[in-house]
Amino acid sequence: MDTATSVGPTAAAPARGRSARSVVRRSWVLVLALVVVVVAWRIAVTALYVSGLALTVVGVLVVLRGRRNWAVGASAVVVVLGLGGPWLGVRLAYRPVGVAVSGSVESYSEYLTSVGDVTLLTHRDSVLAVGDSGATAWQTDVPDLSGVWPLTDGRLLVRADGELVAIAGDAEGERGWSRPLVAGEDTLVAVSADVVVQRSCVKAEGAVASCTWAGVDLADGAGLWEVEGAWAPGWPVRSGRPSTSVSIVHSLETSLFTVRGERGEIDVHDADTGQTVQVLRGPDVSPVLVGDAALVFRTGGTCSVELVRTAGSQWTSEYPCALWDEPEYDFSWGGSRVGDAYWGEPIEGRGTLVVDLGDGTVRNEGASYERDIYPFGFEDREPVEVLGAGLDVQVRSDGLVGRDPVDGTARWEVGVPGANIRSVQAAGGVVVMTRYQRPLLLHEWFAPEDPRTVVVEVLDAVSGERRAVVRTADMLGGPVLVGDRVLLEVADVSGERTMRLIGR
């Protein structure tokens, strides 16, 4: 009896071993299927993913052969998760971001300024205000609008229908004073807290233009003083506002203007009084006007740059002559002011002159751009420096680096393959990166337009942290940067498009 009892378990052991080995042999189909699914998901190839999903179902049925209910249930779970996961991924990728903007705002509207929680824009022949909720707070029609100068506290000066008109952006667009423009090329060249300087020039063939500078009281538009003379170099700088050749929005970044003196010297005048505050003498002198100071470049012999204020010279530094060329036209920019640094215009094959406005330290950087979108093909000249938002945003093959514009110290980094970066913008309080992205998995079923989209990331200019990520249709230019947010036309999964304020 004892012998019979001991034989039973010994005989059953081989059967369990064969069963386990059989399950392992059948599992290779499931393992192969899962590998195919993971690879297809990583490279977002729908045909391969669906094939892997079907193979996974087959693998489950093979492994659970003999357990019909378990096999059917597990197969159903695979199908639901395999299709539901990509469906959910598409919905999350196209989820609404920010707030919808109502009214007549479009993707080519231009940003003017912000007053509290209200964003001022210009669109066609109008100026309008958009609140935090996206609703239009007010709109002022300005026929024949051809130029806008945003000032402080929401004040605007617009050129329209032969007049210079004041608009109170902080008082629901109420029109204020107006004064006639002397000529079609009249422009504004300087501003102080209380006075704006209007310049009218008459050009003569082969001679320097004769100009009149008039001080205009910002309170009531009254003329305060006039200065007559010949045009003289006095190049303005860009500062924090994206600039394009077709923009009608202009910035005033200096309280000084220049007039050619009787003996050929350059007189620097103050906007408040119109009086001469500095006289620049000598050949090869080119002043660049930065706030209440002049950067005086001297290019004869040893090249030097001097910071001059009303009180006199602050410092003088030498620089390599190859790094600075005098601007070619009277409407050219003299460079950019970024934080406490001056960045000259980039010179192909030489670099960009950078000057610390505090102590005059000079250094050389690579190709730089101060605009709302840097050019394509940057890979041939990387790294590229995109200036704005108080930063030098360096675009490299491995991502973005937000750097101090004065000394180049890194403040933050964002890793992304450089080949995927379509454009970078920097202004106000944000850096916006538009990048190419492979289509979403199963986009053919759930988002047919997805292959024609890009991903827009809104980064905090101070920390580099992502404020928002949105998938949208590829665009000719880039999003409109509006202070610390972005104005962008966004399409949902169904293709319906809405203008949205994004990023806060």
C-alpha positions in Angstrom: 0.0 0.0 0.0 2.9 2.3 0.8 4.4 1.6 -2.6 1.2 2.4 -4.5 0.9 5.7 -2.7 4.4 6.8 -3.7 4.1 5.9 -7.4 1.2 8.3 -8.3 3.0 11.7 -7.9 6.1 10.4 -9.6 4.2 9.5 -12.8 2.3 12.9 -13.0 5.4 15.1 -13.0 6.4 14.7 -16.7 2.9 15.7 -17.8 3.1 19.1 -16.0 6.6 19.7 -17.5 5.4 19.0 -21.0 2.5 21.4 -20.5 4.7 24.2 -19.3 7.2 23.7 -22.2 4.3 23.7 -24.6 3.1 27.1 -23.3 6.6 28.5 -23.6 6.8 27.3 -27.2 3.5 28.9 -28.1 4.4 32.2 -26.5 7.0 33.1 -29.1 4.2 34.3 -31.4 3.0 36.7 -28.6 6.5 37.9 -27.9 7.1 38.6 -31.6 3.8 40.4 -31.8 4.5 42.7 -28.9 7.9 43.6 -30.3 6.2 44.6 -33.6 3.6 46.7 -31.8 6.3 48.5 -29.7 8.5 49.2 -32.8 5.5 50.4 -34.8 4.3 52.6 -32.0 7.8 54.2 -31.7 8.0 55.0 -35.4 4.3 55.7 -35.8 3.7 53.4 -38.8 0.1 52.5 -38.9 0.3 49.5 -41.2 3.0 47.8 -39.1 1.1 48.7 -35.9 -2.2 47.1 -37.1 -0.3 44.0 -38.3 1.4 43.8 -34.9 -2.0 44.2 -33.2 -3.5 41.4 -35.3 -0.5 39.2 -34.5 -0.9 39.9 -30.8 -4.5 38.7 -30.9 -3.3 35.5 -32.7 -0.6 35.1 -30.0 -3.1 35.4 -27.2 -5.4 32.8 -28.8 -2.4 30.4 -29.2 -1.1 30.9 -25.7 -4.6 30.5 -24.1 -5.6 27.6 -26.4 -8.0 25.4 -24.5 -9.3 28.2 -22.4 -11.8 29.7 -24.7 -13.4 32.3 -22.4 -10.0 33.6 -21.3 -8.8 33.7 -24.9 -11.8 35.7 -26.1 -11.7 38.1 -23.2 -8.0 38.7 -23.5 -8.3 39.2 -27.3 -11.0 41.8 -26.8 -8.9 43.7 -24.2 -6.0 43.7 -26.7 -8.2 45.2 -29.4 -9.8 47.8 -27.2 -6.5 48.9 -25.7 -4.7 48.7 -29.0 -7.2 51.0 -30.8 -8.4 53.0 -27.8 -4.9 54.0 -26.7 -4.1 55.8 -30.0 -7.6 57.3 -30.2 -7.1 58.7 -26.7 -3.6 59.9 -27.7 -5.0 61.8 -30.7 -7.7 63.4 -28.5 -5.2 64.5 -25.9 -2.8 65.9 -28.6 -5.7 68.0 -30.0 -7.3 69.0 -26.7 -8.3 72.7 -26.5 -5.5 74.9 -25.1 -5.8 78.5 -23.9 -8.9 80.5 -24.6 -10.9 81.1 -27.9 -10.6 84.6 -29.3 -13.8 86.1 -30.7 -14.3 89.0 -33.1 -12.2 89.9 -36.1 -8.8 88.8 -34.9 -6.9 86.7 -37.5 -3.6 85.0 -37.7 -1.9 88.0 -39.4 -3.0 90.5 -36.7 -0.1 92.4 -35.2 0.6 92.9 -31.5 0.8 96.4 -30.2 1.0 96.4 -26.4 -0.7 95.2 -23.2 -2.6 97.2 -20.7 -3.3 95.2 -17.6 -5.1 92.0 -18.7 -6.0 93.5 -22.1 -4.0 92.8 -25.3 -4.0 95.5 -28.0 -3.8 94.4 -31.6 -4.0 96.0 -35.0 -6.0 94.2 -37.7 -6.5 95.7 -41.2 -7.7 99.3 -40.6 -8.6 98.9 -37.0 -7.1 98.8 -33.5 -8.8 96.4 -31.0 -8.5 95.1 -27.5 -8.8 91.5 -26.5 -9.5 90.6 -22.8 -8.3 87.6 -20.8 -11.4 85.7 -21.7 -10.7 86.1 -25.4 -13.6 88.5 -26.0 -13.1 91.8 -27.8 -13.3 94.6 -25.3 -13.4 97.4 -27.8 -12.5 98.2 -31.4 -11.6 101.5 -33.1 -11.7 101.8 -36.9 -8.8 103.8 -38.4 -9.3 104.2 -42.2 -6.1 104.1 -44.3 -4.0 102.9 -41.3 -0.3 102.7 -42.4 1.7 102.9 -39.2 1.4 102.4 -35.4 3.8 103.4 -32.6 3.0 101.9 -29.2 4.1 104.1 -26.4 3.9 103.6 -22.6 0.7 103.2 -20.6 -1.3 101.9 -23.6 -0.9 105.1 -25.6 -0.8 104.7 -29.3 0.2 107.1 -32.2 -1.1 106.0 -35.6 -0.4 107.3 -39.1 -3.6 107.3 -41.1 -5.2 109.3 -43.9 -2.5 112.0 -43.9 -2.6 112.6 -40.1 -0.8 111.6 -37.0 -3.6 110.5 -34.5 -3.4 109.8 -30.8 -5.4 106.8 -29.5 -5.8 106.0 -25.8 -5.4 102.3 -25.5 -6.1 102.5 -21.8 -9.4 104.3 -22.4 -11.2 101.9 -24.8 -9.6 103.3 -27.9 -10.8 106.8 -27.5 -9.4 109.1 -30.2 -7.4 112.1 -28.9 -5.6 114.8 -30.8 -4.5 114.7 -34.4 -2.1 116.8 -36.5 -1.4 116.8 -40.3 1.7 115.1 -41.7 3.8 117.4 -43.8 4.9 114.7 -46.3 4.1 111.0 -47.0 7.5 110.0 -45.6 7.0 111.7 -42.3 8.0 109.5 -39.4 8.6 109.5 -35.7 12.2 109.1 -34.6 12.4 109.7 -30.8 10.2 109.9 -27.7 10.5 111.0 -24.1 7.9 110.7 -21.3 6.1 113.8 -22.6 7.3 114.6 -26.1 7.5 112.7 -29.4 9.7 113.9 -32.3 8.3 114.0 -35.8 10.7 114.2 -38.7 9.8 115.5 -42.2 12.5 115.3 -44.9 12.8 116.5 -48.5 15.2 114.5 -50.6 17.3 116.0 -53.3 19.0 114.1 -56.1 22.7 113.7 -55.2 22.4 115.6 -52.0 21.7 115.0 -48.3 18.0 115.3 -47.4 16.9 118.5 -45.7 14.7 117.8 -42.7 12.6 119.4 -40.0 12.3 117.9 -36.6 9.3 118.9 -34.6 8.7 118.2 -30.9 5.0 117.2 -30.3 3.4 117.4 -26.9 1.9 113.9 -26.2 -0.8 115.4 -24.0 -2.5 117.6 -26.7 -0.5 117.3 -30.0 0.8 120.9 -29.8 4.1 121.8 -31.4 6.7 122.7 -28.8 9.8 123.4 -30.8 11.3 122.9 -34.3 14.9 122.2 -35.6 15.9 122.5 -39.2 19.0 121.0 -40.8 20.5 118.2 -42.9 19.9 114.5 -42.2 22.7 112.9 -40.2 23.5 109.3 -39.2 21.8 108.3 -36.0 20.7 104.7 -36.3 17.9 103.3 -34.1 18.1 99.9 -32.4 15.5 97.1 -32.2 14.5 96.2 -28.7 12.2 93.4 -27.8 9.7 93.7 -30.6 9.7 91.3 -33.6 10.3 93.2 -36.7 9.5 92.3 -40.3 9.8 94.3 -43.5 6.0 94.3 -43.9 5.1 95.3 -40.4 3.2 98.5 -39.8 4.0 98.5 -36.1 7.1 100.5 -35.2 9.0 101.0 -32.0 10.7 104.1 -30.5 13.7 103.1 -28.5 15.5 106.4 -28.0 15.0 109.9 -26.6 17.7 111.3 -28.9 17.9 112.4 -32.5 20.8 113.6 -34.7 21.2 116.6 -37.1 24.2 117.4 -39.3 25.9 120.6 -38.1 27.1 123.4 -40.3 30.8 122.3 -40.1 29.9 118.6 -40.8 29.8 117.5 -37.2 26.9 115.4 -35.9 24.7 117.2 -33.3 22.9 115.0 -30.8 19.6 116.6 -29.7 17.3 115.8 -26.8 13.6 115.0 -27.5 12.2 117.1 -24.5 13.8 120.4 -25.5 15.2 120.0 -29.0 18.5 121.3 -27.7 21.9 120.0 -28.6 23.3 117.8 -25.8 26.4 116.4 -27.5 28.5 117.2 -30.5 30.3 114.4 -32.3 33.3 115.4 -34.4 35.8 113.7 -36.6 35.7 111.5 -39.7 34.2 108.0 -39.8 31.8 108.6 -36.9 28.6 106.6 -36.8 26.2 107.0 -33.8 23.8 104.3 -32.8 21.0 105.6 -30.5 20.2 103.4 -27.5 17.7 104.9 -25.0 19.1 108.1 -23.6 22.7 107.3 -24.8 24.6 107.2 -28.1 27.0 104.4 -29.0 29.6 106.2 -31.1 31.4 103.9 -33.6 34.7 105.2 -35.0 36.0 103.2 -37.9 39.1 105.1 -39.0 42.4 103.6 -38.0 41.8 101.8 -34.7 38.2 100.9 -34.5 36.5 101.9 -31.2 33.0 102.3 -29.7 32.2 104.9 -27.1 29.1 105.2 -24.9 28.1 108.9 -24.6 25.4 110.4 -22.4 24.4 114.0 -21.7 26.9 114.0 -18.9 29.7 113.0 -21.2 31.7 109.8 -22.1 31.0 106.7 -20.0 33.6 104.4 -21.5 35.5 103.6 -24.8 36.5 100.1 -26.0 38.3 98.9 -29.1 36.8 96.2 -31.3 37.8 94.3 -34.4 37.0 96.5 -37.4 35.6 93.5 -39.4 32.7 93.1 -36.9 30.9 96.3 -37.7 29.7 98.0 -40.9 27.8 101.3 -41.1 24.2 100.7 -42.0 23.6 101.3 -45.7 20.3 103.2 -45.7 18.7 106.0 -43.6 15.9 103.6 -42.6 18.3 100.8 -41.6 18.6 99.4 -38.1 21.8 100.0 -36.2 21.5 96.7 -34.3 19.6 95.3 -31.3 19.4 96.1 -27.7 18.8 92.9 -25.6 18.8 93.5 -21.9 21.9 95.4 -21.1 23.8 94.4 -24.2 24.1 95.8 -27.7 24.2 93.3 -30.5 25.3 94.6 -33.9 23.9 93.5 -37.2 25.4 90.1 -38.1 28.1 90.1 -40.9 28.3 87.0 -43.0 31.4 85.0 -42.4 32.6 87.3 -39.6 30.0 87.1 -36.7 28.1 89.5 -34.5 29.6 92.3 -32.4 28.3 92.2 -28.8 29.0 95.1 -26.4 28.2 95.2 -22.7 26.5 98.6 -22.2 27.5 98.6 -18.6 31.3 98.5 -18.9 32.0 98.3 -22.7 33.3 94.7 -22.7 33.4 93.5 -26.3 32.9 89.9 -27.6 32.1 88.1 -30.9 29.1 85.8 -31.4 27.9 83.8 -34.4 25.0 84.4 -36.8 22.3 86.3 -35.0 18.7 87.3 -35.8 16.3 89.7 -34.1 13.1 88.9 -35.8 9.9 86.9 -35.2 11.3 83.8 -37.0 14.8 82.9 -37.8 15.7 81.7 -41.4 15.6 78.1 -42.6 18.8 76.2 -43.2 20.4 77.2 -39.9 22.1 73.8 -39.7 24.7 75.2 -42.1 25.8 77.9 -39.7 24.9 76.6 -36.2 24.7 77.7 -33.6 22.2 80.5 -34.4 21.4 83.2 -31.9 17.8 84.4 -31.8 17.5 87.6 -29.8 14.4 88.8 -27.8 12.6 88.5 -24.5 15.8 89.7 -22.8 17.6 86.6 -24.0 20.0 85.3 -26.5 18.3 82.0 -27.4 21.0 79.8 -28.9 19.7 77.2 -31.4 22.0 74.2 -31.5 21.9 70.7 -33.0 20.8 69.3 -29.6 18.1 71.9 -28.7 17.8 75.4 -27.3 19.9 77.3 -24.7 18.5 80.5 -23.1 21.6 82.6 -22.4 22.4 85.9 -20.8 22.7 88.4 -23.7 25.6 90.2 -21.9 28.1 87.5 -21.1 26.6 84.3 -22.7 26.0 82.5 -19.4 23.4 79.7 -19.8 20.2 80.2 -17.9 18.2 77.1 -19.1 18.3 74.4 -21.7 15.6 72.5 -23.6 16.7 69.3 -25.4 15.2 68.6 -28.9 16.9 67.4 -32.1 17.9 70.4 -34.0 16.7 69.0 -37.3 13.2 69.0 -35.9 13.2 72.7 -35.1 11.2 74.7 -37.7 11.4 78.2 -36.1 12.2 80.0 -32.9 10.6 83.3 -31.7 11.4 85.4 -28.6 9.6 88.5 -27.4 7.8 89.7 -24.3 7.9 87.0 -21.7 8.0 83.9 -23.9 10.1 81.9 -26.2 8.1 80.0 -28.9 9.6 76.9 -30.6 7.8 75.5 -33.6 9.0 72.0 -34.5 8.2 69.2 -36.9 6.8 66.0 -35.4 6.1 62.6 -36.9 2.3 61.9 -37.4 0.4 60.4 -34.5 -0.3 56.7 -34.5 -3.5 55.7 -36.4 -3.9 59.3 -37.6 -5.3 57.9 -40.8 -8.4 56.8 -38.8 -8.6 59.5 -36.1 -6.9 62.6 -37.5 -6.4 62.6 -41.3 -4.9 66.1 -41.4 -2.2 65.3 -38.7 0.7 64.8 -41.2 0.4 68.5 -42.2 0.7 69.8 -38.6 3.5 71.1 -36.5 3.9 71.3 -32.7 4.2 74.7 -31.1 5.8 74.9 -27.6 5.5 78.1 -25.5 8.4 78.4 -23.1 8.8 80.7 -20.1 11.6 83.2 -21.0 12.9 83.2 -17.5 13.0 79.5 -16.6 12.6 77.7 -19.9 9.7 75.8 -18.5 6.9 74.7 -20.9 3.8 76.7 -20.5 1.8 75.1 -23.3 2.2 72.6 -26.1 -0.3 72.6 -29.0 -0.5 70.8 -32.3 -1.6 72.9 -35.2 -1.5 73.2 -39.0 1.8 74.2 -40.5 1.9 77.9 -41.2 3.8 80.3 -43.6 5.3 82.4 -40.8 4.9 81.8 -37.1 2.5 82.5 -34.2 1.9 86.1 -33.1 3.6 86.8 -29.8 1.5 89.0 -27.6 3.3 89.9 -24.4 3.5 86.8 -22.3 1.2 84.7 -24.5 0.8 83.5 -28.1 -2.0 84.2 -30.6 -2.4 81.2 -32.8 -5.0 79.7 -35.2 -5.6 76.1 -34.0 -7.5 73.3 -35.8 -9.1 70.5 -33.8 -9.4 66.9 -34.9 -12.4 67.6 -37.1 -10.5 70.4 -38.8 -12.5 73.3 -37.3 -10.2 76.3 -36.8 -10.3 78.9 -34.0 -8.0 81.7 -32.9 -6.8 81.1 -29.4 -4.6 82.9 -26.8 -2.2 80.4 -25.4 0.5 80.3 -22.8 -0.5 81.9 -19.5 
